[in-house]
Amino acid sequence: MKRFLVTGSAGFIGSNLAMALCESGHSVVGIDSFHGYYPRTFKERNLARLANSSTFKFKECDILELETSDIESNFDCVFHLAAQPGVRDSWGQGFDSYSINNVLGTQKLFEFAARNNIKRVIFSSSSSIYGDAETFPTLENANPRPRSPYGVSKLTGEYLGAAYSRNFGLDVVALRYFTVYGPGQRPDMAIHRLINCAISGEKFPKFGTGEQIRDFTFVNDVVSANILASSALLPTPSIAINVGGGNSTSLNFLIQSIESISGRPIQIDQGAVALGDVIRTGADTQRAKELLGWQPQIEISDGLKLQYEWQLENF
């Protein structure tokens, strides 16, 4: 049995990861600050699934206070998922929260790991670091060109990880997620909102033409990539790895698919293109296959059905 720390363990991906680790017989300490980006009740529901696990221990804690907390430090690996999400809210004064949580908070986490001789940190990064990429599918060595302050904050987290790796011998794996979805998805994300609109009849705020393309990745596949990265033999102490679902899906296709799954039309409230919104994302996942033995398993059509069924039950 290994011991893991999962930051952001009450969140969408973090709770699923903590659950998978516990089910595999590992000991997990989860921390979360219940940041108010979306309602606390969603995160408490995520944690409720872990309530009966004898190998999971939760503490409400901000990563900014990690070093002065009473959190144990004898971990085999840290999964760092705690972050301020979202592109649209990262402009203007909103960036204050991103700089504190995604930059300073991440530096505090790396400091904690280095001081306590924790060998490896799996850092949850984002395809947002690429911005409007020059080529598709996009390789990890592509020139990062983030189009939003959020993307800048995640790229800064990667640079911090590389600095701590070079100076303290810390293994840092930056997993660059491409639009994660599935049961329990954050309520601000497009698929979650589309499904809710199909169920409720409310209008969906559609930004731009709907031809924006995303590489959607099912949450179970992201969890699998994290677990594999925690023990993989890596060619360098600091490395970035794409984690993408292998599909090119437009917003318009999502709308049509969810209408088909639900049997209900979705009313649209048309808006302009949002600041920081990229035209397309698409991951080259050959590095993940070679280094982690990882490939996505869930097709977008199957994943959408699973998420619709979950939301219908939990609406």
C-alpha positions in Angstrom: 0.0 0.0 0.0 1.2 3.5 -0.9 0.4 6.8 0.7 -0.9 9.6 -1.5 -1.9 13.3 -1.0 -4.6 14.6 -3.3 -5.1 18.3 -3.3 -8.5 19.5 -4.6 -9.9 16.1 -3.5 -13.5 17.4 -3.3 -13.5 18.5 -6.9 -14.6 16.7 -10.0 -11.4 15.0 -11.0 -9.8 14.9 -7.5 -12.7 13.0 -5.9 -12.7 10.5 -8.7 -9.0 10.0 -8.4 -9.2 9.6 -4.6 -11.9 7.0 -5.0 -9.9 5.0 -7.5 -6.8 5.1 -5.3 -8.7 3.9 -2.3 -10.4 1.1 -4.3 -6.9 0.0 -5.3 -6.0 -0.4 -1.6 -3.9 2.7 -1.2 -4.0 5.2 1.7 -5.1 8.7 0.6 -5.2 12.0 2.4 -7.4 14.5 0.6 -7.4 18.3 1.2 -9.7 20.9 -0.3 -10.5 24.5 0.6 -14.0 24.5 -0.8 -13.2 27.6 -2.9 -16.5 29.3 -3.9 -16.1 29.1 -7.7 -19.1 26.8 -7.6 -21.4 25.7 -4.8 -19.9 23.8 -1.9 -22.8 21.3 -2.0 -21.4 19.9 -5.3 -18.1 19.2 -3.6 -19.7 17.7 -0.5 -21.6 15.3 -2.7 -18.3 14.3 -4.3 -16.8 13.6 -0.9 -19.9 11.6 0.2 -18.8 8.7 -2.0 -15.6 8.4 0.0 -17.3 8.5 3.4 -17.2 4.8 4.0 -13.6 4.3 2.8 -11.3 3.3 5.7 -8.2 4.4 3.7 -9.4 7.9 3.0 -8.8 10.8 5.3 -10.1 14.3 4.5 -9.0 17.7 5.9 -10.4 21.1 4.9 -7.2 23.0 4.2 -6.0 25.7 1.8 -2.7 24.8 0.0 -1.5 28.2 0.9 -1.4 26.9 4.5 -0.1 23.5 3.7 3.4 24.0 5.3 1.9 25.2 8.6 -0.9 22.7 8.8 -0.8 19.4 10.7 -0.9 17.4 7.4 1.4 14.4 7.4 4.3 14.6 5.0 5.3 10.9 4.4 3.7 10.5 1.0 5.0 8.5 -1.9 3.5 11.0 -4.4 1.3 14.1 -4.5 -1.4 14.6 -7.0 -1.9 18.4 -7.3 -5.4 19.1 -8.6 -6.3 22.1 -6.5 -6.7 25.1 -8.7 -8.9 28.1 -9.7 -10.6 26.8 -12.9 -12.2 28.6 -15.9 -11.0 30.9 -18.7 -13.7 33.6 -18.7 -13.4 34.7 -15.1 -9.6 35.1 -15.3 -9.6 38.5 -16.8 -9.4 41.8 -14.9 -9.6 41.7 -11.1 -10.6 38.1 -11.4 -7.0 37.2 -12.0 -6.2 38.0 -8.3 -7.7 34.7 -7.4 -5.9 32.8 -10.2 -2.5 34.3 -9.2 -3.1 33.3 -5.6 -4.5 29.8 -6.1 -2.8 28.7 -9.3 0.6 30.3 -9.0 1.3 31.0 -5.3 -0.6 28.0 -4.2 1.3 25.7 -6.6 4.6 27.2 -5.4 3.6 26.4 -1.8 2.8 22.8 -2.9 6.2 22.3 -4.6 7.9 23.8 -1.6 6.1 21.3 0.7 7.1 18.4 -1.5 10.7 19.5 -1.7 11.1 20.1 2.0 9.6 16.8 2.9 11.5 14.7 0.4 8.4 13.6 -1.5 9.8 12.1 -4.6 7.1 12.9 -7.2 4.3 15.4 -7.9 1.7 14.9 -10.6 0.7 18.5 -11.6 -2.7 19.0 -13.3 -2.0 21.3 -16.1 -4.2 22.2 -19.1 -4.5 22.3 -22.8 -5.1 26.1 -22.3 -1.3 26.5 -22.2 -1.2 25.9 -26.0 -3.7 28.7 -26.9 -4.4 28.6 -30.6 -1.8 25.9 -31.4 0.1 26.0 -34.7 -0.5 22.3 -35.5 -3.0 19.5 -34.8 -2.8 17.1 -33.1 -0.6 19.2 -30.8 2.7 17.8 -29.5 4.0 18.6 -26.1 7.0 20.5 -27.6 4.7 22.9 -29.3 5.3 26.6 -28.5 3.0 27.5 -25.6 0.8 30.5 -26.5 -1.9 30.8 -23.9 -4.8 33.1 -24.8 -6.1 33.7 -21.3 -4.8 34.6 -17.9 -6.0 31.2 -16.7 -3.7 29.5 -19.4 -0.9 31.7 -18.2 -1.4 30.6 -14.6 -1.2 26.9 -15.5 1.9 27.4 -17.7 3.5 29.2 -14.8 2.7 26.2 -12.6 4.6 24.0 -15.1 7.6 26.4 -15.0 7.6 26.3 -11.2 7.6 22.5 -11.3 10.5 22.5 -13.7 12.4 24.9 -11.4 11.9 22.8 -8.3 12.8 19.7 -10.3 16.1 21.2 -11.4 17.0 22.6 -8.0 15.6 20.0 -5.6 15.6 16.7 -7.6 11.8 16.6 -7.5 10.1 14.5 -10.1 7.3 16.6 -11.7 4.9 15.3 -14.2 2.6 17.9 -15.8 -0.4 16.3 -17.2 -2.0 18.6 -19.8 -5.7 17.8 -19.7 -7.9 18.4 -22.7 -11.5 19.3 -21.6 -12.5 16.7 -19.0 -16.1 15.6 -18.8 -18.2 12.8 -17.3 -20.5 12.2 -14.3 -20.0 14.8 -11.7 -18.5 17.4 -14.1 -18.2 21.0 -12.8 -21.5 22.8 -13.2 -19.9 25.7 -15.2 -18.7 23.5 -18.0 -20.4 23.3 -21.4 -21.6 19.7 -21.4 -23.0 20.0 -17.9 -24.9 23.2 -18.8 -26.1 21.7 -22.1 -27.5 18.6 -20.3 -29.2 20.8 -17.6 -30.8 22.9 -20.3 -32.1 19.9 -22.1 -33.6 18.7 -18.9 -35.0 22.0 -17.7 -35.9 23.7 -20.9 -33.8 26.8 -20.0 -31.8 28.5 -22.7 -28.1 27.6 -23.3 -25.7 30.6 -23.6 -23.9 29.8 -26.8 -20.7 31.8 -27.5 -19.7 32.2 -31.1 -20.7 30.1 -34.1 -20.5 26.7 -32.3 -17.8 25.5 -34.6 -15.2 25.7 -31.9 -13.6 22.2 -31.7 -12.5 20.5 -28.5 -10.7 17.2 -27.6 -13.0 15.9 -24.9 -11.5 13.5 -22.3 -13.6 11.2 -20.1 -12.8 11.6 -16.4 -12.0 7.9 -15.9 -9.3 8.2 -18.5 -7.8 11.2 -16.8 -7.8 9.3 -13.5 -6.0 6.4 -15.2 -3.4 8.7 -16.6 -2.7 10.1 -13.1 -2.3 6.7 -11.5 0.0 5.5 -14.2 2.1 8.7 -14.0 2.7 8.2 -10.3 4.8 5.1 -10.9 6.1 5.4 -14.5 9.8 5.3 -15.3 10.4 8.7 -16.9 13.3 9.8 -19.2 13.7 13.2 -17.4 12.7 14.3 -13.8 10.4 17.0 -15.2 8.1 16.3 -18.2 4.8 17.3 -19.7 2.4 14.8 -21.1 -0.8 15.4 -23.0 -4.0 13.6 -21.8 -6.7 13.9 -24.5 -9.6 11.8 -25.6 -8.7 11.6 -29.2 -11.7 13.2 -30.7 -12.5 16.5 -32.5 -15.9 17.6 -31.4 -17.6 20.9 -32.1 -20.0 22.6 -29.8 -22.7 22.3 -32.5 -22.1 18.5 -32.5 -22.4 18.4 -28.7 -25.7 20.2 -28.9 -27.1 17.8 -31.5 -25.8 14.8 -29.6 -27.3 15.8 -26.3 -30.6 16.6 -28.0 -30.5 13.1 -29.5 -29.7 11.4 -26.2 -32.3 13.4 -24.3 -35.0 13.4 -26.9 -35.4 17.1 -26.1 -34.6 20.3 -28.1 -32.1 22.8 -26.5 -33.1 26.4 -26.7 -30.1 28.7 -27.6 -29.3 32.2 -26.3 -26.8 33.4 -28.9 -23.8 35.4 -27.8 -20.4 36.7 -29.1 -17.2 34.8 -28.9 -15.8 34.8 -25.4 -12.5 36.4 -24.6 -9.7 33.8 -24.4 -11.8 31.1 -26.2 -9.6 29.2 -28.6 -10.8 27.9 -32.0 -9.6 24.3 -31.6 -7.8 21.9 -29.3 -6.5 18.5 -30.1 -3.9 16.3 -28.3 -1.1 14.2 -29.7 -1.0 11.4 -27.1 1.8 9.3 -28.4 4.0 10.4 -25.4 1.4 9.2 -22.9 1.2 5.8 -24.8 5.0 5.4 -24.8 5.8 6.5 -21.3 2.6 5.6 -19.3 1.1 2.8 -21.4 -2.0 5.0 -21.5 -4.7 5.4 -24.2 -8.2 6.8 -23.9 -10.8 4.1 -23.5 -14.2 6.0 -23.5 -15.7 7.2 -26.8 -17.4 10.6 -26.7 -20.8 9.1 -27.6 -20.6 6.7 -24.7 -19.3 9.3 -22.3 -22.1 11.7 -23.1 -24.7 9.1 -22.4 -23.1 8.3 -19.0 -23.0 11.9 -18.0 -26.6 12.6 -19.2 -27.9 9.6 -17.1 -26.0 10.9 -14.0 -27.3 14.4 -14.4 -30.9 13.2 -15.0 -30.7 11.2 -11.8 -29.1 14.1 -9.8 -30.9 17.1 -11.3 
